[in-house]
């Protein structure tokens, strides 16, 4: 049986100061809620680069964009409270 993908995806890139702040928020909320998360490097994914390059960091929950540039903790928690 294939492994379930995490509900939370952070699209980011190395050396991005906004990404560092977003990463900390995502890690904190994920730990609080018990949800798994994954970070995708925009430099390693051509489709994500084309779609999001002007907006990083980008937060996706259940494949829906929740935030960009700044990850709002309350918006993230609200998105996680909804089930896909």
N, C-alpha and C positions, 0 to 999 in steps of 0.2 A: 504494500500500500504506500503511495507517495506521501512524503512528509508535507504537512500543511504549511502553507506560506504564512509568514507573520502578517498581521493586519496592518502594522505600522511600517511605512517605508519613508526614510529620510533621503532625499536626493541632495547630494552635496558634492564638494570637491575639496581636496587638500589645500591648506593654506588660506581658507576662507574664514574670516573672523566671525561673520554672521552664522556660518555653519557650525562653528565651535559652540556658540551660545545655543543654537537650535539643538545640537547634539546633547547638551547638558539637560535641556528641558525634556527632550524625548526620553532620555535615559531615566530621568526622575519619574516621569509620569508612567512609563512602561513598568518600572520597578513597583510603583504604588499600585498599579492595576493588575500586575501579573501578566501583561501582554508582551509577547515577543516583538522585537523590531529588527529591522535590517537597514543598513545604510548602503545606498547605491552611489557609486562614484560617477558623476556626470561625464567625466573624461573617458570612461571606459564603456559607455553605452551611447552609440550614435543617435538612436531614437530619442533617448532622454535628453541628450545634449541639444538636439534640434528643438525639442518641445519646451525645455525649461531653462536654457542657458542664461536668459536675462532675469530669471526669478530666483535662483538658488539662494538659500536653501528652500526646498519645497517639501512640505509634509503631505503624505498621502495616507489616508486611513481607508481600508477596504477599497483600494484603487481609486478613491475620490480625493481630489486636491482639497485640503483643508486650509492650508496657509502657505505663504511664501514670504521670503525676506526675513520675517520674524515669526517664530512659532509661538502662538498664544496658548498658554497652558489650559485655560478654561475652554477654549474652542476645541482643543485636542481631546480633553476629557469628555466633552459633549459628543464629539464624533465617535469616540470609543463606546459611549453609552448606547449608541444606536447599533443595532446588529445588522450585518449585511444580509 
